[in-house]
Amino acid sequence: MIKFVTSNRNKFQEVKEMMEANKIDIDWIELQYEEIQADSTGEISRDSCTKIARKVDGKFFLEDTGLFIDPLNGFPGPYSSYVQKTIGNKGILRLLHNNGRDATFLTVVSYWDGAGIIQFSGELRGKISYTERGSNGFGYDPIFIPEGYEKSLAEMTIPEKNAISHRSIAVQKFIDHLKKENR
């Protein structure tokens, strides 16, 4: 059993489904912790992992995700969680108005193996829609349309989303590592 540290139930459910499909049991550690303000999702994830290693026994992992919107010079990027809480999807749509729509989701999984931190990343290119679409998912899912798709992430089922998402790419790399580690 490995611990997944997150205060976000939706993230836990998505990741749990991926891990269980690979016969890996995870335990949810719902823990609030203060994140540093940094310009890199990887740096934020690494710092959080270091802090949590002082509080949580054994092996665990966490993840940090940022939405990087090209015409906004990468904003909100590593500040995505704060921006979602303050201006939300409607605020992002207002900021873009008639600008370009290209964007990238980036997820970094940080794994504390008891001796150090190993990181795994995944990204998903796409576009920001003009309106919120769909009721599945969470966060920016209703305004993000993956490259090569017509549907927003919020219009997809969890299995559809997990087949392509930034989070699933990072988590799959982590799963591959765990399988090698447990040989």
C-alpha positions in Angstrom: 0.0 0.0 0.0 1.3 3.4 -1.0 0.0 6.7 0.3 -1.3 9.5 -2.0 -1.2 12.8 -0.3 -3.8 15.2 -1.6 -6.6 17.4 -0.3 -8.4 17.0 -3.6 -11.0 14.1 -3.6 -11.4 14.3 -7.4 -7.6 13.9 -8.0 -7.6 10.9 -5.6 -10.5 9.2 -7.4 -8.8 9.7 -10.8 -5.5 8.4 -9.6 -7.0 5.5 -7.6 -8.7 4.2 -10.7 -5.4 4.2 -12.6 -3.5 2.6 -9.8 -6.2 -0.1 -9.2 -6.1 -1.0 -12.9 -2.5 -1.8 -12.3 -3.2 -3.8 -9.1 -1.6 -1.1 -6.9 -3.5 -0.3 -3.7 -3.3 3.3 -2.5 -4.3 5.0 0.7 -5.6 8.5 0.7 -3.8 10.9 3.1 -5.9 14.0 3.2 -3.4 16.6 4.4 -3.4 20.4 4.1 0.1 21.8 3.5 1.4 25.1 2.5 3.0 25.2 -1.0 5.8 27.5 -1.9 5.2 30.1 -4.5 7.6 29.2 -7.4 7.7 29.5 -11.1 8.0 25.7 -11.6 5.4 23.0 -11.0 8.3 20.5 -10.4 9.9 22.8 -7.8 6.6 23.2 -6.0 6.0 19.4 -6.0 9.5 18.7 -4.8 9.3 21.2 -2.0 5.9 19.9 -0.9 7.3 16.3 -0.9 10.2 17.3 1.3 7.9 19.0 3.8 5.5 16.1 3.9 8.3 13.5 4.4 8.7 15.0 7.9 5.1 14.3 8.7 4.2 11.1 6.9 5.8 7.7 7.6 6.8 5.5 4.8 6.5 5.8 1.0 4.1 8.3 -0.5 3.5 10.4 -3.5 1.8 13.7 -4.4 1.2 15.6 -7.5 1.1 19.2 -8.7 -0.6 20.4 -11.9 -0.4 23.6 -13.7 -2.3 25.0 -16.7 0.0 27.0 -19.0 -1.9 29.2 -21.5 0.3 30.4 -24.4 -1.3 33.8 -25.1 -1.2 34.6 -21.4 2.6 33.9 -21.3 2.1 30.6 -19.4 -0.3 32.1 -16.8 -1.7 30.7 -14.5 1.0 28.0 -14.7 2.2 27.0 -11.2 -0.4 29.3 -9.7 -3.3 27.4 -11.3 -4.9 26.3 -8.0 -4.9 29.8 -6.6 -6.3 31.3 -9.8 -9.0 28.6 -10.0 -10.1 29.5 -6.5 -10.1 33.3 -7.2 -11.2 34.0 -10.7 -12.1 30.5 -11.9 -12.8 29.3 -15.4 -15.0 32.4 -16.2 -12.1 34.7 -15.2 -9.7 32.8 -17.5 -12.2 33.0 -20.4 -12.5 36.8 -19.8 -8.7 37.2 -19.8 -8.4 35.4 -23.1 -11.3 37.2 -24.8 -10.4 37.0 -28.5 -6.8 36.0 -28.0 -5.3 32.7 -29.1 -6.3 29.6 -27.2 -3.3 27.2 -27.2 -2.5 25.8 -23.7 -0.7 22.9 -22.0 -1.5 21.0 -18.8 1.6 19.9 -16.9 1.5 17.4 -14.0 4.5 16.5 -11.9 4.2 13.4 -9.5 6.8 13.5 -6.7 7.4 10.1 -5.0 9.1 9.8 -1.6 10.7 6.4 -1.6 12.1 6.7 1.9 15.5 7.9 0.8 14.7 10.7 -1.7 12.4 12.2 -4.2 11.8 10.9 -7.7 9.7 12.9 -10.1 7.6 11.9 -13.1 5.9 14.4 -15.5 3.2 14.4 -18.0 1.8 17.0 -20.3 -1.3 17.5 -22.5 -1.5 20.0 -25.3 -4.8 21.5 -26.3 -6.9 24.7 -26.5 -9.0 26.7 -24.2 -12.7 26.7 -25.3 -14.8 29.8 -25.6 -17.3 28.6 -23.0 -17.4 26.1 -20.1 -18.4 22.6 -21.5 -19.4 19.5 -19.7 -20.0 18.5 -16.1 -17.5 15.8 -15.4 -14.1 16.4 -14.0 -13.0 19.4 -12.0 -10.9 22.6 -12.1 -10.1 23.7 -15.6 -11.6 20.5 -17.3 -14.7 22.4 -18.6 -12.5 24.8 -20.6 -9.7 22.5 -21.8 -10.1 20.7 -25.2 -7.2 18.3 -25.8 -5.4 18.4 -29.1 -7.1 16.1 -31.6 -10.4 16.1 -29.7 -13.7 18.0 -30.0 -14.7 17.4 -26.4 -13.5 19.2 -23.3 -12.0 17.1 -20.5 -15.3 17.7 -18.6 -17.3 16.2 -21.4 -15.3 12.9 -21.2 -15.9 10.0 -18.9 -13.1 9.3 -16.3 -11.8 6.4 -18.4 -11.7 8.5 -21.5 -9.9 11.3 -19.7 -7.5 8.9 -18.0 -6.6 7.4 -21.3 -5.0 10.7 -22.5 -4.6 13.2 -19.6 -1.5 14.9 -18.3 -2.1 13.3 -14.9 -2.4 9.8 -16.4 0.8 10.2 -18.3 2.7 11.2 -15.2 1.0 8.5 -13.1 1.7 5.8 -15.7 5.4 6.7 -15.6 5.2 6.4 -11.8 3.4 3.0 -12.0 6.1 1.8 -14.4 8.8 2.8 -11.8 6.9 1.1 -9.0 6.7 -2.1 -11.0 10.5 -2.0 -11.6 11.1 -1.2 -7.9 9.1 -4.1 -6.7 10.7 -6.8 -9.0 
